[in-house]
Amino acid sequence: MDMSAITWVDRIALLLIIIGGLNWGLIGLLDFDLVAWLFGSPEALLSRVVYTLVGVGAAWGITLLFRPREERGA
């Protein structure tokens, strides 16, 4: 098994990082928190779950920085 290949966990983490990045972009540009809007408020349980999952995804994403690059054959 090629350990440098992207896994399903990596894909989920990247999706969560993208969701978090887009939400922060909306907050920065438009002062609009999409997650809070979708789930009622920033304090709502579902909002907090999404924020937590995005944070876990970002923590997992750190591991992507330190993995060896896949060897590419000529």
PDB file as gemmi writes it, atoms N, CA and C in Angstrom:
CRYST1    1.000    1.000    1.000  90.00  90.00  90.00 P 1                      
ATOM      1  N   MET A   1       0.846  -1.190   0.000  1.00  0.00           N  
ATOM      2  CA  MET A   1       0.000   0.000   0.000  1.00  0.00           C  
ATOM      3  C   MET A   1       0.882   1.240   0.000  1.00  0.00           C  
ATOM      4  N   ASP A   2       0.586   2.164  -0.876  1.00  0.00           N  
ATOM      5  CA  ASP A   2       1.353   3.394  -0.992  1.00  0.00           C  
ATOM      6  C   ASP A   2       0.892   4.372   0.086  1.00  0.00           C  
ATOM      7  N   MET A   3       1.734   4.612   1.095  1.00  0.00           N  
ATOM      8  CA  MET A   3       1.355   5.462   2.223  1.00  0.00           C  
ATOM      9  C   MET A   3       1.318   6.949   1.857  1.00  0.00           C  
ATOM     10  N   SER A   4       1.897   7.333   0.717  1.00  0.00           N  
ATOM     11  CA  SER A   4       1.890   8.745   0.352  1.00  0.00           C  
ATOM     12  C   SER A   4       0.637   9.126  -0.439  1.00  0.00           C  
ATOM     13  N   ALA A   5      -0.172   8.141  -0.800  1.00  0.00           N  
ATOM     14  CA  ALA A   5      -1.398   8.427  -1.547  1.00  0.00           C  
ATOM     15  C   ALA A   5      -2.419   9.086  -0.619  1.00  0.00           C  
ATOM     16  N   ILE A   6      -3.277   9.899  -1.194  1.00  0.00           N  
ATOM     17  CA  ILE A   6      -4.292  10.586  -0.402  1.00  0.00           C  
ATOM     18  C   ILE A   6      -5.372   9.574   0.005  1.00  0.00           C  
ATOM     19  N   THR A   7      -5.780   9.624   1.255  1.00  0.00           N  
ATOM     20  CA  THR A   7      -6.766   8.683   1.783  1.00  0.00           C  
ATOM     21  C   THR A   7      -8.120   9.361   1.900  1.00  0.00           C  
ATOM     22  N   TRP A   8      -9.120   8.569   2.240  1.00  0.00           N  
ATOM     23  CA  TRP A   8     -10.465   9.144   2.416  1.00  0.00           C  
ATOM     24  C   TRP A   8     -10.485  10.104   3.598  1.00  0.00           C  
ATOM     25  N   VAL A   9      -9.671   9.828   4.621  1.00  0.00           N  
ATOM     26  CA  VAL A   9      -9.595  10.740   5.766  1.00  0.00           C  
ATOM     27  C   VAL A   9      -8.998  12.073   5.315  1.00  0.00           C  
ATOM     28  N   ASP A  10      -7.966  12.014   4.465  1.00  0.00           N  
ATOM     29  CA  ASP A  10      -7.359  13.232   3.926  1.00  0.00           C  
ATOM     30  C   ASP A  10      -8.390  14.042   3.137  1.00  0.00           C  
ATOM     31  N   ARG A  11      -9.187  13.359   2.343  1.00  0.00           N  
ATOM     32  CA  ARG A  11     -10.199  14.050   1.530  1.00  0.00           C  
ATOM     33  C   ARG A  11     -11.252  14.731   2.406  1.00  0.00           C  
ATOM     34  N   ILE A  12     -11.690  14.039   3.441  1.00  0.00           N  
ATOM     35  CA  ILE A  12     -12.666  14.639   4.359  1.00  0.00           C  
ATOM     36  C   ILE A  12     -12.050  15.847   5.056  1.00  0.00           C  
ATOM     37  N   ALA A  13     -10.803  15.708   5.504  1.00  0.00           N  
ATOM     38  CA  ALA A  13     -10.123  16.821   6.169  1.00  0.00           C  
ATOM     39  C   ALA A  13      -9.997  18.010   5.219  1.00  0.00           C  
ATOM     40  N   LEU A  14      -9.630  17.755   3.978  1.00  0.00           N  
ATOM     41  CA  LEU A  14      -9.511  18.850   3.010  1.00  0.00           C  
ATOM     42  C   LEU A  14     -10.864  19.507   2.748  1.00  0.00           C  
ATOM     43  N   LEU A  15     -11.921  18.716   2.679  1.00  0.00           N  
ATOM     44  CA  LEU A  15     -13.263  19.279   2.498  1.00  0.00           C  
ATOM     45  C   LEU A  15     -13.629  20.182   3.670  1.00  0.00           C  
ATOM     46  N   LEU A  16     -13.333  19.729   4.890  1.00  0.00           N  
ATOM     47  CA  LEU A  16     -13.623  20.539   6.069  1.00  0.00           C  
ATOM     48  C   LEU A  16     -12.787  21.821   6.086  1.00  0.00           C  
ATOM     49  N   ILE A  17     -11.530  21.729   5.674  1.00  0.00           N  
ATOM     50  CA  ILE A  17     -10.672  22.911   5.604  1.00  0.00           C  
ATOM     51  C   ILE A  17     -11.225  23.908   4.589  1.00  0.00           C  
ATOM     52  N   ILE A  18     -11.709  23.403   3.470  1.00  0.00           N  
ATOM     53  CA  ILE A  18     -12.296  24.277   2.451  1.00  0.00           C  
ATOM     54  C   ILE A  18     -13.559  24.957   2.987  1.00  0.00           C  
ATOM     55  N   ILE A  19     -14.416  24.193   3.665  1.00  0.00           N  
ATOM     56  CA  ILE A  19     -15.624  24.771   4.256  1.00  0.00           C  
ATOM     57  C   ILE A  19     -15.250  25.880   5.242  1.00  0.00           C  
ATOM     58  N   GLY A  20     -14.274  25.602   6.103  1.00  0.00           N  
ATOM     59  CA  GLY A  20     -13.838  26.605   7.069  1.00  0.00           C  
ATOM     60  C   GLY A  20     -13.239  27.827   6.398  1.00  0.00           C  
ATOM     61  N   GLY A  21     -12.440  27.605   5.374  1.00  0.00           N  
ATOM     62  CA  GLY A  21     -11.826  28.726   4.663  1.00  0.00           C  
ATOM     63  C   GLY A  21     -12.848  29.605   3.969  1.00  0.00           C  
ATOM     64  N   LEU A  22     -13.826  28.966   3.332  1.00  0.00           N  
ATOM     65  CA  LEU A  22     -14.877  29.747   2.678  1.00  0.00           C  
ATOM     66  C   LEU A  22     -15.709  30.514   3.700  1.00  0.00           C  
ATOM     67  N   ASN A  23     -15.997  29.878   4.837  1.00  0.00           N  
ATOM     68  CA  ASN A  23     -16.759  30.577   5.879  1.00  0.00           C  
ATOM     69  C   ASN A  23     -15.979  31.779   6.405  1.00  0.00           C  
ATOM     70  N   TRP A  24     -14.678  31.599   6.656  1.00  0.00           N  
ATOM     71  CA  TRP A  24     -13.864  32.730   7.127  1.00  0.00           C  
ATOM     72  C   TRP A  24     -13.757  33.816   6.057  1.00  0.00           C  
ATOM     73  N   GLY A  25     -13.712  33.417   4.794  1.00  0.00           N  
ATOM     74  CA  GLY A  25     -13.696  34.409   3.719  1.00  0.00           C  
ATOM     75  C   GLY A  25     -14.961  35.246   3.712  1.00  0.00           C  
ATOM     76  N   LEU A  26     -16.102  34.583   3.910  1.00  0.00           N  
ATOM     77  CA  LEU A  26     -17.375  35.312   3.981  1.00  0.00           C  
ATOM     78  C   LEU A  26     -17.427  36.236   5.189  1.00  0.00           C  
ATOM     79  N   ILE A  27     -16.886  35.763   6.306  1.00  0.00           N  
ATOM     80  CA  ILE A  27     -16.854  36.614   7.498  1.00  0.00           C  
ATOM     81  C   ILE A  27     -15.979  37.838   7.248  1.00  0.00           C  
ATOM     82  N   GLY A  28     -14.825  37.629   6.653  1.00  0.00           N  
ATOM     83  CA  GLY A  28     -13.904  38.740   6.404  1.00  0.00           C  
ATOM     84  C   GLY A  28     -14.415  39.731   5.380  1.00  0.00           C  
ATOM     85  N   LEU A  29     -15.019  39.235   4.307  1.00  0.00           N  
ATOM     86  CA  LEU A  29     -15.464  40.121   3.233  1.00  0.00           C  
ATOM     87  C   LEU A  29     -16.843  40.736   3.475  1.00  0.00           C  
ATOM     88  N   LEU A  30     -17.748  39.943   3.995  1.00  0.00           N  
ATOM     89  CA  LEU A  30     -19.141  40.378   4.081  1.00  0.00           C  
ATOM     90  C   LEU A  30     -19.699  40.412   5.501  1.00  0.00           C  
ATOM     91  N   ASP A  31     -18.870  40.075   6.483  1.00  0.00           N  
ATOM     92  CA  ASP A  31     -19.318  39.980   7.870  1.00  0.00           C  
ATOM     93  C   ASP A  31     -20.531  39.049   7.973  1.00  0.00           C  
ATOM     94  N   PHE A  32     -20.454  37.914   7.252  1.00  0.00           N  
ATOM     95  CA  PHE A  32     -21.549  36.951   7.200  1.00  0.00           C  
ATOM     96  C   PHE A  32     -21.014  35.569   7.543  1.00  0.00           C  
ATOM     97  N   ASP A  33     -21.505  34.987   8.634  1.00  0.00           N  
ATOM     98  CA  ASP A  33     -21.109  33.660   9.077  1.00  0.00           C  
ATOM     99  C   ASP A  33     -22.132  32.659   8.544  1.00  0.00           C  
ATOM    100  N   LEU A  34     -21.788  31.971   7.465  1.00  0.00           N  
ATOM    101  CA  LEU A  34     -22.708  31.042   6.816  1.00  0.00           C  
ATOM    102  C   LEU A  34     -23.097  29.886   7.739  1.00  0.00           C  
ATOM    103  N   VAL A  35     -22.140  29.351   8.479  1.00  0.00           N  
ATOM    104  CA  VAL A  35     -22.434  28.237   9.383  1.00  0.00           C  
ATOM    105  C   VAL A  35     -23.444  28.671  10.442  1.00  0.00           C  
ATOM    106  N   ALA A  36     -23.218  29.817  11.050  1.00  0.00           N  
ATOM    107  CA  ALA A  36     -24.154  30.317  12.058  1.00  0.00           C  
ATOM    108  C   ALA A  36     -25.522  30.595  11.442  1.00  0.00           C  
ATOM    109  N   TRP A  37     -25.541  31.115  10.223  1.00  0.00           N  
ATOM    110  CA  TRP A  37     -26.795  31.400   9.544  1.00  0.00           C  
ATOM    111  C   TRP A  37     -27.569  30.109   9.267  1.00  0.00           C  
ATOM    112  N   LEU A  38     -26.855  29.064   8.832  1.00  0.00           N  
ATOM    113  CA  LEU A  38     -27.511  27.796   8.520  1.00  0.00           C  
ATOM    114  C   LEU A  38     -28.083  27.119   9.762  1.00  0.00           C  
ATOM    115  N   PHE A  39     -27.393  27.244  10.892  1.00  0.00           N  
ATOM    116  CA  PHE A  39     -27.775  26.485  12.077  1.00  0.00           C  
ATOM    117  C   PHE A  39     -28.332  27.345  13.208  1.00  0.00           C  
ATOM    118  N   GLY A  40     -28.622  28.602  12.955  1.00  0.00           N  
ATOM    119  CA  GLY A  40     -29.333  29.426  13.921  1.00  0.00           C  
ATOM    120  C   GLY A  40     -28.500  30.477  14.623  1.00  0.00           C  
ATOM    121  N   SER A  41     -27.320  30.130  15.077  1.00  0.00           N  
ATOM    122  CA  SER A  41     -26.443  31.090  15.749  1.00  0.00           C  
ATOM    123  C   SER A  41     -25.079  30.438  15.943  1.00  0.00           C  
ATOM    124  N   PRO A  42     -24.053  31.238  16.250  1.00  0.00           N  
ATOM    125  CA  PRO A  42     -22.740  30.648  16.508  1.00  0.00           C  
ATOM    126  C   PRO A  42     -22.733  29.745  17.738  1.00  0.00           C  
ATOM    127  N   GLU A  43     -23.663  29.959  18.654  1.00  0.00           N  
ATOM    128  CA  GLU A  43     -23.723  29.166  19.875  1.00  0.00           C  
ATOM    129  C   GLU A  43     -24.558  27.902  19.732  1.00  0.00           C  
ATOM    130  N   ALA A  44     -25.272  27.756  18.620  1.00  0.00           N  
ATOM    131  CA  ALA A  44     -26.115  26.575  18.413  1.00  0.00           C  
ATOM    132  C   ALA A  44     -25.246  25.320  18.381  1.00  0.00           C  
ATOM    133  N   LEU A  45     -25.798  24.237  18.872  1.00  0.00           N  
ATOM    134  CA  LEU A  45     -25.043  22.987  18.965  1.00  0.00           C  
ATOM    135  C   LEU A  45     -24.495  22.546  17.607  1.00  0.00           C  
ATOM    136  N   LEU A  46     -25.319  22.599  16.568  1.00  0.00           N  
ATOM    137  CA  LEU A  46     -24.846  22.164  15.250  1.00  0.00           C  
ATOM    138  C   LEU A  46     -23.739  23.074  14.713  1.00  0.00           C  
ATOM    139  N   SER A  47     -23.839  24.362  14.972  1.00  0.00           N  
ATOM    140  CA  SER A  47     -22.768  25.279  14.564  1.00  0.00           C  
ATOM    141  C   SER A  47     -21.473  24.908  15.262  1.00  0.00           C  
ATOM    142  N   ARG A  48     -21.553  24.646  16.546  1.00  0.00           N  
ATOM    143  CA  ARG A  48     -20.355  24.292  17.319  1.00  0.00           C  
ATOM    144  C   ARG A  48     -19.759  22.969  16.845  1.00  0.00           C  
ATOM    145  N   VAL A  49     -20.621  22.037  16.443  1.00  0.00           N  
ATOM    146  CA  VAL A  49     -20.133  20.764  15.901  1.00  0.00           C  
ATOM    147  C   VAL A  49     -19.385  21.005  14.597  1.00  0.00           C  
ATOM    148  N   VAL A  50     -19.956  21.836  13.717  1.00  0.00           N  
ATOM    149  CA  VAL A  50     -19.289  22.138  12.445  1.00  0.00           C  
ATOM    150  C   VAL A  50     -17.958  22.842  12.692  1.00  0.00           C  
ATOM    151  N   TYR A  51     -17.944  23.833  13.580  1.00  0.00           N  
ATOM    152  CA  TYR A  51     -16.697  24.537  13.893  1.00  0.00           C  
ATOM    153  C   TYR A  51     -15.648  23.561  14.437  1.00  0.00           C  
ATOM    154  N   THR A  52     -16.077  22.637  15.287  1.00  0.00           N  
ATOM    155  CA  THR A  52     -15.155  21.652  15.859  1.00  0.00           C  
ATOM    156  C   THR A  52     -14.622  20.720  14.789  1.00  0.00           C  
ATOM    157  N   LEU A  53     -15.493  20.251  13.896  1.00  0.00           N  
ATOM    158  CA  LEU A  53     -15.041  19.370  12.813  1.00  0.00           C  
ATOM    159  C   LEU A  53     -14.068  20.081  11.884  1.00  0.00           C  
ATOM    160  N   VAL A  54     -14.313  21.347  11.605  1.00  0.00           N  
ATOM    161  CA  VAL A  54     -13.387  22.123  10.775  1.00  0.00           C  
ATOM    162  C   VAL A  54     -12.029  22.223  11.472  1.00  0.00           C  
ATOM    163  N   GLY A  55     -12.036  22.453  12.771  1.00  0.00           N  
ATOM    164  CA  GLY A  55     -10.787  22.512  13.523  1.00  0.00           C  
ATOM    165  C   GLY A  55     -10.039  21.188  13.509  1.00  0.00           C  
ATOM    166  N   VAL A  56     -10.755  20.093  13.672  1.00  0.00           N  
ATOM    167  CA  VAL A  56     -10.124  18.762  13.615  1.00  0.00           C  
ATOM    168  C   VAL A  56      -9.572  18.515  12.215  1.00  0.00           C  
ATOM    169  N   GLY A  57     -10.336  18.902  11.202  1.00  0.00           N  
ATOM    170  CA  GLY A  57      -9.855  18.757   9.826  1.00  0.00           C  
ATOM    171  C   GLY A  57      -8.588  19.557   9.578  1.00  0.00           C  
ATOM    172  N   ALA A  58      -8.532  20.759  10.130  1.00  0.00           N  
ATOM    173  CA  ALA A  58      -7.327  21.590   9.979  1.00  0.00           C  
ATOM    174  C   ALA A  58      -6.140  20.968  10.698  1.00  0.00           C  
ATOM    175  N   ALA A  59      -6.390  20.403  11.874  1.00  0.00           N  
ATOM    176  CA  ALA A  59      -5.306  19.731  12.602  1.00  0.00           C  
ATOM    177  C   ALA A  59      -4.787  18.539  11.799  1.00  0.00           C  
ATOM    178  N   TRP A  60      -5.698  17.781  11.194  1.00  0.00           N  
ATOM    179  CA  TRP A  60      -5.289  16.661  10.344  1.00  0.00           C  
ATOM    180  C   TRP A  60      -4.537  17.173   9.116  1.00  0.00           C  
ATOM    181  N   GLY A  61      -4.981  18.301   8.585  1.00  0.00           N  
ATOM    182  CA  GLY A  61      -4.330  18.881   7.411  1.00  0.00           C  
ATOM    183  C   GLY A  61      -2.863  19.212   7.643  1.00  0.00           C  
ATOM    184  N   ILE A  62      -2.492  19.484   8.886  1.00  0.00           N  
ATOM    185  CA  ILE A  62      -1.090  19.746   9.201  1.00  0.00           C  
ATOM    186  C   ILE A  62      -0.233  18.545   8.822  1.00  0.00           C  
ATOM    187  N   THR A  63      -0.787  17.337   8.997  1.00  0.00           N  
ATOM    188  CA  THR A  63      -0.009  16.132   8.664  1.00  0.00           C  
ATOM    189  C   THR A  63       0.305  16.060   7.177  1.00  0.00           C  
ATOM    190  N   LEU A  64      -0.553  16.658   6.355  1.00  0.00           N  
ATOM    191  CA  LEU A  64      -0.321  16.639   4.909  1.00  0.00           C  
ATOM    192  C   LEU A  64       0.952  17.400   4.536  1.00  0.00           C  
ATOM    193  N   LEU A  65       1.311  18.384   5.330  1.00  0.00           N  
ATOM    194  CA  LEU A  65       2.510  19.170   5.046  1.00  0.00           C  
ATOM    195  C   LEU A  65       3.797  18.375   5.227  1.00  0.00           C  
ATOM    196  N   PHE A  66       3.755  17.365   6.072  1.00  0.00           N  
ATOM    197  CA  PHE A  66       4.968  16.656   6.438  1.00  0.00           C  
ATOM    198  C   PHE A  66       5.064  15.261   5.833  1.00  0.00           C  
ATOM    199  N   ARG A  67       4.166  14.924   4.940  1.00  0.00           N  
ATOM    200  CA  ARG A  67       4.232  13.623   4.278  1.00  0.00           C  
ATOM    201  C   ARG A  67       5.160  13.707   3.079  1.00  0.00           C  
ATOM    202  N   PRO A  68       5.892  12.623   2.813  1.00  0.00           N  
ATOM    203  CA  PRO A  68       6.768  12.640   1.630  1.00  0.00           C  
ATOM    204  C   PRO A  68       5.954  12.702   0.346  1.00  0.00           C  
ATOM    205  N   ARG A  69       6.503  13.352  -0.654  1.00  0.00           N  
ATOM    206  CA  ARG A  69       5.830  13.434  -1.943  1.00  0.00           C  
ATOM    207  C   ARG A  69       5.832  12.066  -2.610  1.00  0.00           C  
ATOM    208  N   GLU A  70       4.800  11.809  -3.352  1.00  0.00           N  
ATOM    209  CA  GLU A  70       4.719  10.550  -4.073  1.00  0.00           C  
ATOM    210  C   GLU A  70       5.782  10.527  -5.155  1.00  0.00           C  
ATOM    211  N   GLU A  71       6.501   9.431  -5.225  1.00  0.00           N  
ATOM    212  CA  GLU A  71       7.521   9.288  -6.262  1.00  0.00           C  
ATOM    213  C   GLU A  71       6.835   9.192  -7.624  1.00  0.00           C  
ATOM    214  N   ARG A  72       7.273   9.972  -8.558  1.00  0.00           N  
ATOM    215  CA  ARG A  72       6.685   9.964  -9.888  1.00  0.00           C  
ATOM    216  C   ARG A  72       7.664   9.307 -10.851  1.00  0.00           C  
ATOM    217  N   GLY A  73       7.162   8.282 -11.533  1.00  0.00           N  
ATOM    218  CA  GLY A  73       8.012   7.573 -12.496  1.00  0.00           C  
ATOM    219  C   GLY A  73       8.094   8.332 -13.813  1.00  0.00           C  
ATOM    220  N   ALA A  74       9.182   8.116 -14.540  1.00  0.00           N  
ATOM    221  CA  ALA A  74       9.368   8.808 -15.818  1.00  0.00           C  
ATOM    222  C   ALA A  74       8.787   8.002 -16.949  1.00  0.00           C  
TER     223      ALA A  74                                                      
END                                                                             
